[in-house]
Every structure is written in C-alpha cells, then in structure tokens.
Amino acid sequence: MDRIELAPGLEISRVLTGLWQVADMERGGSTLDAETASRAMDPYVDQGLTTFDMADHYGSSEVISGAFHARRPGAAQLLTKWVPEPGPLTRDDVRAAVDRARSRMQTESLDLLQFHAWSYVHPGWMDAIFALDELRREGLIRHLGLTNTDTAHLRMLLSSGVPIVSNQICYSLLDQRARGAMSELCRARGVGILAFGTLAGGFLTDRWLGRVEPGIDDLETWSQMKYFRFIQAAGGWDPFQALLETVRQVAERRGVSMANVASRAILEAPAVAGVIIGARLGRSQHIDDTLALSAFQLRAEDHAALDAARADLQPIPGDCGDEYRVPPFLTASGDLSHHLDSFPPPYPVHPGPGTRQRALSGTVWEDLAGFSRATRIGDRILVSGTTATHGDRLIGGRDAYAQAVFCLDKIQGAVESLGGTLADVVRTRVYIHDPEVWEGVSRAHGERFRDVQPANTLVHAGLVGEGYLVEIEAEAMVAS
C-alpha cells in the first residue's frame, strides 16, 4: 500500500482504516472484546494497511487499539480524536483527556491527536488548542491535527503559529466542499487532508446502483443514515443514481470496483494525504479490494466524466465541517441530539447597572480600561471595539483576514450570550491599521455577514496595541 509522510516522523498508509463503526457495532449496549477485536486488525497491518483512525467517542475503539499496540508495539500508526462538549476547557481538562487516550491506547505518546470544535464562538476551543500544543511540546502528543474544521479557522490557527499537520474532513464524489479554498490553503501551508466519507457510508458502491430509493427507516447503520442525508442535500436519488452509473462505467474501463473509483478519485485530489475507509472489525474487511487502490490510476477522461456527472448534483452547503455546526445538520439523526444536549453561552453575563446586561470576554483590556465586551439595553446590543485578543495572546499573527475572523467570532459570541443572533446585527464599524489589509478584512466580514448585510463603515485609523491590524464593533437589534 502507498505511504506518505504526513508530518516529520509520522509516515502513514494512504488508505487509513476507520474504526467509527465500532460505535455502531456496540450501539445496542454490548462491548466488543478488546483482545478479539484487536486481532481483527492483524490482517490489515500484515497487508500494509498500518494506519487506523479512531476517536474518544467511537465506542471502545481506543481500547481495542491499545490491546493491539500491547501485542504489536510500533506495528501501526494509531490516530485518534478528542471531541469535547462545547464549553469552558481548562488545562487540567485537556491533560485529563490526553491521559485518558494514552491509557486506553497503552502508549506514552499519541501519534496524532485530532481536535474537533463544536462552536467557534465559544472561546473554550481556543483554550483547548493552545493547551494541546503545550502537551505536544511536552511530548504527550507527537502531532496535532484537526477534524471537521473549516477553511477560515484552519487558516486562523496556522497564522497564530499552531503547528497543525492535518485536517480530517468529509470529501467524496458527492461532497466537494474541500475541493476549492480548503485544498488551496492546505497545499500552501503543508497540511494534509485526511478524507472520510469517500464511499458515503457504502452508497458509492455497486450495492446501491439501480436500487429503489430507501426510506430513512430502512437503513441499517448510522453511517448510511448520515450519508443518505448528504444524497438528499445534493439533489436527491435520481442525480445520485446518474453519478453511480458514471462511476460504474469508469470502473469497468479500469477493471476495478466502483468503490475503488470513488476512493481513488479523492486520493488523487490535491492536498489529500489519505482516505479513510471504515471497517467493521471481524465482520466486514474488504482488504483485497482496498489493496487494489494502489494498482491503478484514473486518467484525465475518467476525471472529466466524473466531473460531468457531478454537474447535475447540488453542492453540499457551507464549508467543511458545517454539517456539525449549522443547519442542515447532515448527521445520522438529522440534528445534534445524539451528540449534544445544549450549547452554553460563549461569555458570562453580568447584570447592571440598572437594567443593563453585560457580556465579558475576559481580555486584559476589559479590566484595564473598564468596559464590557458587549452591553444589552432593552432590545439593543452594543458590542465594543473588538480586536483579535484571546487572554494575553494575539490571534492571527500578521494575517489581517485571520485577525478579522477571530474578531467576528468574539462579536458573534457576545451577541449570542446576550440573547441575540448574528442575523440581529444591523451595524458594523471596521477600523484597519493599514489600508493595504482592507481586502482580507472585508472578505472575512463578507463571509460572516453575506446573508445579513448590516450597515457598515470601514475606517483607516491608528490602533492601540502592538500587532493589531483590525478592530471591529457592532450593534444588534433583537426582535421583541
């Protein structure tokens, strides 16, 4: 099997074996025997498929991998994820999560820890990222990655000096969100895309070619339920069947399976370091078919045919990972009910004086100068001039776009903490230190407010504080 250096000292198989379905196999309440399940990993490793992807919430996948590592130390690369609930996260919380993964996986240092943030407007995720980077420097984590992170926030972290080596995101013939800006950023900054969903839960295989459209209740696994919603979002069953027919034609020309074509098309995409193919350990392996991925390449006419077939599909909305943050929630349940109970307010709210309510983000500037991040009086929310400050850190480095993204995160968080939404914003004022940064700042503003279009003023002004390139304030009117 082809291999790639994902990061210095971390060489992986370009086809990773995903252990998400361990959770599905255990959803009835039973738990797989770790030793038995770990021996089902042996045939993959023996055939060169040495890289496994798991997570803290994929059932007992980390425990199973730990049992494998205890028997065959160093034989595989074991990549995991941490997906904490949204809310405040302390250094102790982060260390406890990393220690739990290390204990389960029976290793002193995690090969790659991939972090998932449910909400960018709650500052807890930034606290977690910086604490994880401290543990990386300490040696408890070898490399730090992300999962389901959009282009703007991946760029923001990279510009802030966080050494992200990978972003695991959904990418398939059905879902092409990663093809544009995400791939360009990853190529430019040396970040490897780890693509999941390349077979769309098995829908992009011959099993579903020519089949009558199923109902959601007819589907057998969480994976099928999830990717059936992707099919619906892409325009429905008929254009999906047309895509499948094209995949079949390409597969016949190359003498391979339809699954091979679907995976190979993504494996050959720019910036893709590897594709993740799920396994039901001990039940469904498909190892021989997976190995065939290294034996052929698609030709230009194959890619052209697949592109033409996709032209009849609707683009999956949003950026990478948005299916977990904004409607439509393209998850197994169609919402976040099986993931989360609620989202806490991003910032603490304090009453008074009088009838006012104040949201505080906790930056040094608020105490020093005596102001709140935002104040609500009646139905009006006034957000102070906001810079890319997080605690005592400047976020975004010398990247004005990245600084603006974080400013807007804080503004959105302040408005939401006081009972409003981004759609309630009616006025923004943007101050830039250098006229040359206007385009990046305006692009960040446009991405956040393209459907709101508040009144806006852009001003060239001197800003207080070393390194600050942009400051933004906002006003919102909350409907009664």
N, C-alpha and C positions, 0 to 999 in steps of 0.2 A: 504494500500500500504506500502511495506517495506520502511524503512527510514535508514539514515546513517548520522553520524556526519562528515560532510565534513571538518570542522575546529571547534575549540573551540567556542561554542556559535552559530554555524550555522549547524542546522540539516535540511536535505533536503529529499524529496522523491527520491527514487532511480530511479523513472521514472519521468523525467522532461518534461514539456510541452513547446515545442519550438514555438516561435512566429515569426520565419523567414518569414513564408508565409503571414504575414500581408503586407509585402512589395510587394509580388506578387499579393495580392488581391487589392492593391492600385496602381498597375503599370500603369493603364490607366489614372491616374491623379486624380482620386477621393480619398477621405479620409474617412475612416470608422468613424462613430460616436463613440466617445470615451466612452460615457456612455453606449450605447447599446452594444458595443463590450466588455466592461468590465463586463457586466452582463453575457456574454457568458463564462466568466472564473468561474463563481459561481459553475456550476456542477462539474468541475474538483476539486475545493477545497473541496466541500461538500463530495466528494468520496475519499478524502485523497491525491489527486494529487495536492499538495500545492505549488509546485516549478515551476516557469516559467523562461524561458531563452529568452532574447531579446538583442537588440543592438541599438546603436545610429542611425544606417542606416537601421533598419528593419521597414521602414515606420513609422507609428505612434505608434509602439508597446510600447515605453516607456510612451507615453501619456495615452494610454489605461490602462496600468498597474497602472499609477498614479491615474486614476479615480477609479480603483478597490481598491487601497490602501486607498483612501479617504473614501470609503464606509465601508471597512472592514480592518481597520489597524491591522497589525500583523497576519492576517489570512494566508498569503502566503509569500514565500521567492521569492524575485524578483531579479534575477541575470541579469546583463547587461554587455555590452561590449563597449569599445571605440576603434574605428578603424580610427585613423587619417591618412591623406595622408602623404607619406614619405617626410621628410624634417626637418628643424630645429624646435624644440619644446621647448619653454621656460616654466618656472614655471607658468607664467601667462596663457599661452595656456592650460596647464594641468588643472589648477584650473578652468578655464572657462569651459572646457569640463565636469569636475566633477560637477560643479554647474549647468550646463545645464541639466545633467541627474537627479540630485537631484530635480530640479524644475519640470521637466517633470513627474517624478515619485512621486512627492509630499512627499518626505521623507528627513529627516535631514541627514541620513547616508545610503549609499548604502550597501546592504548586501554583494555583491561580484561584484567587477569590474574586468572584464577580458580584457586584453590588447592584441591587435594584432599589430605586426610589419611587414610592407611590405618588409623591407630590413634590414638585419643585418649589412651591411657595412656602412650605414649612421648612425652617432653617435646620431642623434636625438632620436632614440628609447630608447637608454640608458638614455639620459637626462629625457625622459618621465617616464621611470620606476622608477628612483630614486625620481622624483617629486611626483609620485603617492604614493610611500611609505611614503613620508613626510605627504601627506594628510591622509594616513591611520593612522599614529601616531597622527595626529590632530583630528581624529575621523570622518572625512567626508566619509571615506570608512572603512567598518568593516574588509573586507578581500580582498586580491589582488590575482587575477588569471591571467592566460594567455589563449590565444586561437591560435591555428594553429602554435605552437612553436615547433621547432624540438628538438631532444634529446640533442644535443651539447649545444644549447643556454639555454635550461631549466637548464641543469647542471651548466652552467656558472653563471646564475643568482643565483641559490641556493648556489653555492660556494662563491658568493660575498655577501651573507648574506641577500638577498632579500627574504622575507617570502612568497613565492608562495604556495598557498594551492591547486590549481587545474590547469589543462591544458585541454582545450576543443579542441578535435581533431576528425577527421574523423576515424571511426573504425567500421567495419562491416564484415560480411562473405565474402564480395567482396574485402575489403581493410583491409589487416592485417599488415600494417606498424607499428602499435602501439604494436604489439604482443611481439616483442623482446626487444631491448635495452630501448625503451621508458617505457615499463611496468616494467622492472627491475629497472630503475632509480626511477620511481615513487614509487614503493614498498619500495625501500631502503630509500627514503627521505620523505616519508609520503605525497606525492602529489596524489590527487585523479584525475583520468581520467574521464572527462565528455565526453561521446562518442556521436557524432552526425553522421547522415548518416547511422544509423543502419538498416534502411529499404530502403536505397538507393533511396530516393525520391518516395517510393512506388513500386519500381521494385522487391524488395524481398518480394513480397506478391503473393497471388493466382491470382491477377488480370492479371499478366503477364505470368503465367505458360502456355506453349503451344502456346503462341501468335507468330505471324509472326513478324520478326524484324521491328520496326518502323523506319521511317526516322526522322532526327532531326527536320524537319519542322512539323512533325505530333504530336510532344509532346506539352502538354498543359501548363506546368508550368516551371519556371526557375529551380526548383528542379529536374524535370525529365530531362531537357536538361543537367544539370550538371552531374547527375549520369549515364546518357547514355554514356557520355564520359569515365566515370570510367569503364563501361562494355566493351567498345571498347579497353581501355588500358589493361584490364585484359584478353584479348584474343578473345573477340567477343561474339556474340549472342549464338552460339551453346554450348560452355562450360558453359556459364551462364545458359542456359536452363537446362543443366545437374545438375548444382548446385540447381536450383529451384526444380527439381524433387526430389532430396535428401531431401531438406527442407520439401517438401510435405509428403514424407514417414515418416520422423521424427514427423511431426505434426499429422499425422494420428495415429501413435503409442501412442502419448501422449494425444490425444483428444483435441488438441488446434489448433489455427490458424497458418498458415505459418508465419504471422507477429510476433506472439508470439515466435516462434522458433528462427527467425532471431534476435530478440531483446534479448531473454534470453541467447543465445549463447554468446553475448557480455557482458551482465550483469554478467555472471558467470566468465568472464575473470579476471585474476589477475590485481589488481590496479584500476579496473573500479569502480568508486563510483556511477555512474549513467548513464543512457542512455536518450537521448533526442528524443522525438517523436513529430513531427510537428503537428500543429493544424491549421485549417482554421476556426477561431473563428466564431461561429454562423452558420457554413455551414457543417463542417465535423469534428466529435468529436471522435468516436470510443472509448468512455470511458470504456464501458463494456469489450471490447476486451483487452484494456490496463490493466485493473484491473486483468485480468486473468494471467498476468505475475507473480503475487505473489503466484499463486496457484499451481505451478508445478516447477520441476527442470529437467534439462536434465541429462541423465545418461551417463556413460562412453562410451557405444556403440553409443549413439547419437553423441557425440563429435567426435568419431572416424569416423563415417560415413560422417560428415560434413567436417572433415579434408581431407578425401579421395576424396571427390567431389572437394574440392578446389585445389587439386594437379594438376588438368588439367587447372587451371587458371594461367595467368601470374601475378607475383607480381606487384602491383602498384609501379611505380618507385619513388625512393627517400625516404626521411624521412617524418614524419608528418608535414603537412603544406606546403610542397614543391610545391603542386599544385597551390599555390598562388605566388610563387617566381621564379620558373624556369620552362622551357618547359618540358613536355607538360602541358599547363595550363588547368587543369581539372575543368573548370568553366562553367557556363551556356553558355557563348559566345565562349568559347574555347580560350580566351585570357583575358587580363586585361582591355579591352577597356571600360567595363561598371563599372569598379572600379576606374581607374586612367587615367590621361592624360599622365603623364610622371614621370620619376624618376630624381630628381635633383642630381647634383654631390655631393658625400658624403663630400668632403672637398673643401674649397675655393682655387682657383688657382690664383697665382700672377705672373706677367711677370717679366723677367730679373733676374739677369743681363744678358745683351746680348740677345741671342736667347733662353735662358732657360725659362722654366716654372716651378713654384714651388707650390706644394700642402702642406698646413699646417693643421695639425690636432688640433692645439691649446693647446697642453700639455705644462706644465710648463718647460719641458726640452728643447723644441724648442727655446724659448726665452732665457733661461738661457745659453745654450751652443751655440746658434747661428747656427742652422741648420734647414733644411726643412724635413718634413716627407718623401717627395719624390721630385726628380728633373727630368724633361724631357729635354733631349738634342737631337734634331732630332727625330729619331725613338727609342731612348733608354730611358728607365725609370729606375732610380736608387732609391730604397727605403731604407731609413736609418734603422739602427738597431731599432727595434720596440718592446717595452715592453707593458705589459697589463695596461697601464696608460690611464685613462679617466679623463681629468681635473686634479683634485688633488686626485683621487681615484685609488686604486689598484684593478683591476678586477680579480676575480677568487680565491681570498683568497690563501690558501695553496695548491690548486689543480693545478698542473702543466698543465694538459690537458686543464682545463678551461682557464688558462692564455694564453696558446698557441692558443686556439680558438679565443680569443679576439685579440691577436697579428695579426692573419691571417685575421680577419675582417678588421683591420686597413690597413693592406698591400693591400688587395683587394680594399678597398675604395680609397686608394691613387692612385693605378694603374688606376682604373676606372675614377677618377677625371681628370687624365692626358690623357685620351683618349684610354687607353688600356683595356685589359680584363685579367682575371686570366689565360686564355689559352696562353697569350703572355709571361708569366713568364718563363724564361729559366734557372734561377739560384736562389737558396736559400741557406742561411747560418744560421744555428741554433746554438745558444750558450746556454748551460744549466749550472746552478749553482751547481747542484748536479747530479752525474752520475746516481743515482737511479731513476731520473724522466725521463730518456730518452724514456721509452716505451710509457708513456702517451703523451708526446710531439710528438713523432714520429707518434703515432696513429692519433693525430689531424692533423698533416701535411699530412699524407696519405689520410685521409678523404677529405681534400680540394684539393689535387693535384693528386688523383689516376688516372685521365684521362689526366693529363698534364705531370707528371713525369719530372720535371726540374732537372738539375744537382743540387746536394745537398751536403753540408758538415755539419756534426754535431760535435761541439767542446765543451769540458768541459772547462769552463772559469769562473773566478770570475766576477760577475755582480755588477754594481754600483746601489745602492738604496736598501732600506730595503724591504724585502719580495719578490723581483723579482726572479723568478725561471727560466725564459726563455726569450731570446731576439732573434728576427728573422729579417734578412734583405733579400732583394730580388732584382733581376734585371729582366727587361722585355724588349723584342724587339717587337715593334709594326710594323706589316706589312705595307708597304707603300701603 
